[in-house]
Amino acid sequence: MHPRQDQTGSVIFEPIGVICTPFPEPKGTPIQSGLEPGHRGRVEVFEEYAAGLDDVEGFSHLILLYHLDRAGRWTPRVRPFLDDADHGVFATRSPLRPNPLGMTTVKLTARHGRFLEVEDVDMIDGSPLLDIKPHVPAFDHRADVRIGWIEGRLDKRPPLADDRFSK
Ligand SMILES: C[S@@+](CC[C@H](N)C(=O)[O-])C[C@H]1O[C@@H](n2cnc3c(N)ncnc32)[C@H](O)[C@@H]1O
């Protein structure tokens, strides 16, 4: 058995830190940081992982992976913020997922030891941080993409969440 799996096959992750943001609850939080940029946050990386931050200050943007820890129960189909129709959960960025992982690209504005000052947050205050990766356009950017049901909907809705996905 893999060391990260328990007897039932569940995979176990330990938070490596915590993300502090101005948003105390889902309602009123940006639905995606790219649609409502500029909100500031602070990432605290726990002491035992701090050495892993060496060289991050060379990157302007970081990808944060975190636990959407206050999401409700998942369903295979969801009605996302940007539509009045249901879609398969894997065709959305809904926080209600079988494995509630959030992924946000943030701008790194400063590093103070194991604390990172960031902009463009769209997660709730206290979200458990699971990983940090550098954003590299050659790795992460794709040209000629199709965006499915989201096409034409990006500016039709407010960029802040309502409470549809709250527990
Ligand atoms: C649509 S999700 C997108 C998050 C991320 N950018 C992604 O694509 O994985 C963002 C919304 O999830 C909700 N949310 C953020 N952090 C959360 C958390 N820790 N637990 C539950 N819901 C959260 C808020 O309502 C926020 O507006």
The ligand as an ORCA input file, in Angstrom:
! r2SCAN-3c Opt
* xyz 0 1
  C     -15.709     28.445     -8.145
  S     -14.445     28.136     -6.925
  C     -12.989     28.291     -7.917
  C     -11.730     28.113     -7.103
  C     -10.488     27.922     -7.943
  N     -10.119     29.087     -8.692
  C     -10.642     26.723     -8.867
  O     -10.955     26.907    -10.046
  O     -10.450     25.586     -8.397
  C     -14.382     29.637     -6.024
  C     -15.520     29.742     -5.081
  O     -15.444     28.664     -4.177
  C     -15.865     29.047     -2.889
  N     -14.765     28.744     -1.965
  C     -13.540     29.319     -1.904
  N     -12.786     28.776     -0.933
  C     -13.542     27.804     -0.363
  C     -13.333     26.875      0.683
  N     -12.188     26.818      1.371
  N     -14.353     26.024      1.006
  C     -15.516     26.073      0.327
  N     -15.785     26.933     -0.687
  C     -14.811     27.792     -1.023
  C     -16.182     30.541     -2.956
  O     -17.586     30.712     -3.098
  C     -15.483     30.987     -4.237
  O     -16.201     32.043     -4.850
*
